[in-house]
Amino acid sequence: MLRVFRGARPLAAAAKATANAAAPALRAVAEPKGILKPVPVSAAMRKFIGQPEISRAEAVKKVWDHIKLHQLQNPSNKKEIICDEKLKIIFEGKDKIGMMEIAKLLSPHFLKSK
């Protein structure tokens, strides 16, 4: 019984090697999907970010970078963000928002592509 499996090991190793060699080629061709796919943004968002297209994930990162750079988190309640003039433009003119509202408030700025 042991002889049968011993002979299959080199074949299995060769199959695994060819599968691993082909996998990177397949991954490179795939386009980003979902929140990683770049989409057109509104004029207000374009002014904030400086790009005509951006993925949702990247937009949230840029907003957080701005918040942290300008220290806009409320020191007593870190879940609250105090909006400066630049953030008020994209967050419907609100003075304060909760951190969990960011994605919801950014959503209207992502234009539907036809």
MORAKA-V307251 format. One record per helix or strand. SS is the DSSP state (alpha for helix, beta for strand). FROM is the first residue (numbers start at 1). LEN is the number of residues. If there is no record, write none. Layout:
BEGIN
ss=SS from=FROM len=LEN
ss=SS from=FROM len=LEN
END
This chain:
BEGIN
ss=alpha from=2 len=28
ss=alpha from=34 len=3
ss=beta from=39 len=3
ss=alpha from=43 len=7
ss=beta from=53 len=2
ss=alpha from=56 len=14
ss=beta from=73 len=1
ss=beta from=80 len=3
ss=alpha from=85 len=6
ss=beta from=96 len=3
ss=alpha from=99 len=9
ss=beta from=110 len=1
END
